[in-house]
């Protein structure tokens, strides 16, 4: 029997199809395929967590566990890939890479190769095929007793938003710069969850969900820039030796991290506007 919130099911079917498609492209080593597959996994894990009270745990908890396993495999490859591209761009702007940068790039290339060596057999293996089959078998979003109403759906997104608010508040209250960045990293994760929930509800809440998705995407992007710099800084600091060029790269990334933090404040201010998030507190039936 159809349900008025079947569009959520359509969104889910799109993600299942995308996962299968990107998996094939990863095996063919297509450009950006690891990134896109990882994003798809994150979307699916995120919405399963957001709507967890409305789902049958016997069916969905194993799916969450297996998606977490797959996401970790993809992350090992993608994280090294991101850093390699970032350092390649920097090296192109500063001439031929001297020995220190070469050493860092070689370490990252090795990390990426090891990750791919673990990932590819799994994507061609029984565990992954079983996961894809289980996801496809849900035939729409796996509600336990039919999709909840608008009020229930809005409540789950509101809870994700409030977790994001709490993470940002914790960052703003942090006295230590390192603690502030840890809290901003948490805020980034909360922004992603809110974004993916809003995206899944575009056909239910229309422009309201679109505005929230756009705002949280901007938060995710800005804090993603911060995270990329922080991870690059950590990779440089883990090297046993650092020459002048590596120290120059380190300084560049530290400056970029500071810049991303500064850019976050206006992005967050814009996201907090009533036009963006006010609909989350509306009584049922009042959303435009």
Residue pairs with C-beta under 8 A, 6 or more apart in sequence:
3 9
3 146
3 147
4 147
5 147
5 148
5 149
5 150
5 153
5 204
6 140
6 147
7 202
7 203
7 204
8 140
8 141
8 147
8 153
8 200
8 201
8 203
8 204
9 139
9 140
9 141
9 147
10 140
10 203
11 141
11 199
11 200
11 202
11 203
12 44
12 47
12 138
12 140
12 141
12 142
12 200
13 139
13 140
15 40
15 43
15 44
16 44
16 132
16 135
16 136
16 138
18 36
18 40
19 37
19 40
19 41
19 44
19 132
19 135
20 132
20 136
22 33
22 36
22 37
22 40
23 37
23 123
23 128
23 132
25 33
25 36
25 37
26 33
26 34
26 37
26 119
26 120
26 123
27 120
27 123
27 124
34 74
34 77
34 78
34 81
34 119
35 78
35 81
37 74
38 71
38 74
38 75
38 78
41 67
41 70
41 71
41 74
42 71
42 192
42 196
43 196
43 199
44 63
44 67
44 135
45 64
45 67
45 68
45 71
46 192
46 193
46 196
46 197
47 141
47 196
47 197
47 200
48 55
48 60
48 63
48 64
48 67
48 142
49 64
49 193
50 156
50 157
50 159
50 160
50 193
50 196
50 197
51 141
51 143
51 148
51 153
51 156
51 197
52 60
53 156
54 143
54 144
54 145
54 147
54 148
54 152
54 156
55 142
55 143
55 144
56 142
56 144
59 138
59 142
59 144
60 142
62 134
63 131
63 134
63 135
63 138
63 142
66 127
66 130
66 131
66 134
67 131
69 127
70 122
70 128
70 131
73 115
73 118
73 119
73 122
74 119
76 111
76 114
76 115
76 118
76 119
77 112
77 115
77 116
77 119
79 111
79 231
80 108
80 109
80 111
80 112
80 115
81 112
82 228
82 231
83 108
83 228
83 231
83 232
83 235
84 105
84 108
84 109
84 112
86 228
86 232
87 101
87 104
87 105
87 108
87 232
87 249
88 105
90 101
90 249
90 252
91 97
91 101
91 105
94 245
94 248
97 105
97 245
98 243
98 245
99 243
99 245
100 239
100 241
100 242
100 243
100 244
100 245
100 246
101 245
101 246
101 249
103 239
103 241
104 235
104 236
104 239
104 246
104 249
107 235
107 239
108 235
122 128
141 147
141 200
147 153
149 284
150 204
150 205
150 284
150 285
150 287
151 283
151 284
153 201
153 204
153 205
154 205
154 279
154 280
154 282
154 284
154 287
156 197
157 194
157 197
157 198
157 201
157 209
157 212
157 280
158 280
158 281
160 190
160 193
160 194
160 197
161 194
161 212
161 277
161 280
163 190
163 193
163 194
164 187
164 190
164 191
164 193
164 194
164 216
164 219
167 183
167 184
167 186
167 187
167 189
167 190
168 183
168 184
168 187
168 268
170 183
170 186
171 180
171 181
171 183
171 184
171 186
171 187
172 180
174 180
174 182
174 183
180 261
181 226
181 230
181 257
181 261
184 223
184 226
184 261
184 264
185 223
185 226
185 227
185 230
187 219
187 223
188 219
188 220
188 223
188 224
188 226
188 227
191 216
191 219
191 220
191 223
192 216
192 220
194 212
194 216
195 212
195 213
195 216
195 217
195 220
198 205
198 209
198 210
198 212
198 213
198 216
199 209
199 213
201 209
202 209
202 210
202 213
205 279
205 287
206 287
206 288
207 288
208 279
208 287
208 288
211 275
211 276
212 276
212 277
212 279
212 280
215 270
215 271
215 276
215 277
216 271
218 267
218 270
218 271
219 264
219 267
219 268
219 271
222 260
222 263
222 264
222 267
223 260
223 264
225 256
225 260
225 263
226 257
226 260
226 261
226 264
229 253
229 254
229 256
229 257
229 260
230 257
232 249
232 253
233 250
233 253
233 254
233 257
236 242
236 246
236 249
236 250
236 253
237 250
239 246
242 250
270 276
271 277
279 287
279 288
